[in-house]
Amino acid sequence: MARRGRRPVLTDEKKRDIVAILAVGCSRVAAAAYVGCTARTIRNTASRDPEFALQLRAAEGRQELTYLKQIHEAAKKPQYWRAAAWFLEHRLPDLYAARKPDSVSRQQTIDLLTEFAEILTEEIPVARYRKGVLQRIERMVESLGEVPVLFEEEVNQETDEMIGEI
């Protein structure tokens, strides 16, 4: 019996082209434009074709890993310190990326909400009145996601060692 419905937009050849384009670092939008479809078509096809989805992730992951390895190797040399700075700015932007003067970090927002909750606890004497408000503040903090915690002792120790070398 013949297959019913629309013909797939992405043939096996187009899928191979997309994977190859992603493997050299292009975006899904660029790959889609090259084969004559949209990024949404690639996403939809990947959701219906687990093998294609795996190929996409592998191609994107290999390319990302290649560049990260190059940045890591360059950062080992003192004259290429900018590679290390770039990595930190992009990997941990809340800690290292330049911010606009009026912006607030995620950690500052969490600290502010925590302090606000403490004020409410002190100022609203009846527990049943403040309970709902505190639960809503807690959900707001949780929605901000987990704040990255660096290994503070290790960072301090490495900093002390670097200062000692100067």
N, C-alpha and C positions, 0 to 999 in steps of 0.2 A: 504494500500500500504506500502511496506517495505521501511524503511529509507535507503537512499542512502549515499554513501561516507564512509569515514573511521570511525571505531568505536572510541569512545572517549578513549584516553589513561588513563584518570583519571576517575575511577569508583567512585561511591558514597563512597565506603569504603576507597579508597585511598584519596579522598578529606577529609574525616573525620580524617584520620591519619595525613594528612598534617596540618590541623587546630590544632590538638592536639599537634603535635610536635612544631608548632610555639608558642602555648600558654605557653609552658614551657621555651621558650627563644631561641630555635634553629633558625638558619637562613633558608631561603627558599632553599638555596643550600643543606643544610643538610636534610631538609624535602624531597626534590626531590630525593636525593640519597637513602633515606630510602624506598620510594615507587617505585623506579626504573624509574624515568623520569629525566628531566632537569628542572632547575629553569625557563627556557623559556616556557616550557610546562605549568607550574603553572601560569605564567603570561598570556599566551595566553588563557588558560581555564578561568581565572578570567575575561579577557576582553570580553569573550563570555557568561559568566555566572555571572550576577550581584549579585546573592545570595552568590555564592562562594567568589566573590571579597569582599563582606561585611563581610563574616566570616573570611577571611584572615586578613582584617584590624582590626576587633574586637579582634582577637586572639593576633595579634602583639601589638595592643594598650593596652590591659589588661596587658600583660607581661611587657611592658615598664612602665606602670603606677605603677605596683607593685614594681618594682625596684626603681623607682624614689621616691615613698613613703618611702621605706626603707632607702634610702640615706638621704632623708629629715629628717626622725626621728633620724637617727644616727647623723646628723649634728647639731642637737639641743644640743647635749651633748659636752661640751668643749673637752673631751678626744678624740672625734671622729671628730676633725676639718678637717681631711683629706677628709672626705665625702663631706663636703661643698666645699673644694678646688677642688676636682675631678669634682663635679657638675659644678662649675664655669668654669673650664678649658674646659669641653666638651660642655656646653650650650652656652658659650660666648668665643669661642677660640680666636677671634681677640683681646679680652681684657685680658684674663687670661692665655691662654695656653703658654707654653714655646715655643719660636721660635728659629730657627737657627740664629746665629749672622748676617748672610747676608740676611735674609729674610725681606720682606717689608709687612706691614699690609695693609689691604684694605683701611683704613682711610688714611694712609701715601700715598698710590697711588692716592687717590682722591685729597688730598692736593697738591700733585706734579702736577697733571693734571690741577688743578684749577690755580695754580701759573703759569704754562706754558701758559694757556689761557690768563692770565693777561699780560704776557710778549708779546705774539703775538698781543694783542689788542694795547699795547703801541708802538710796533715796526713796525707794518704794518699799515701805515696811511690810505690806501684806504679800506673802509668798505667792498666793494664787494669782495675784495681779501681775507680778513680774515674771512668773514662770513662762507664759506664752511669749512674752517679749524676748526673754533670754533664749528660748528655743529658736526663735526666728533669727536672732543674732548668731547663734551657733551654726545654723544652716548656712548663713551668709559666709561665715568663716570657712566652713567645709567646702562651699562652692568655689572658693579661691584655690582649692587644691592644696596638696602637700607642699609646704615650703621646703626647698632643698636645705639640708643641714650638712655642712662640710665637717670633716673630721677635724674639729677645732684644735685638739692637742697636736695632731700631726702638722697642721698648717702653722700653728704657732712655733713648733719645734723647727720646721723647715725655715721659717722666717728668721728665727733666732740664729740658725746656722748661716744663712745668707748674710745677715748683718755682721756676724762674726768674721766672715771672709772679707768684708769691705775694709 
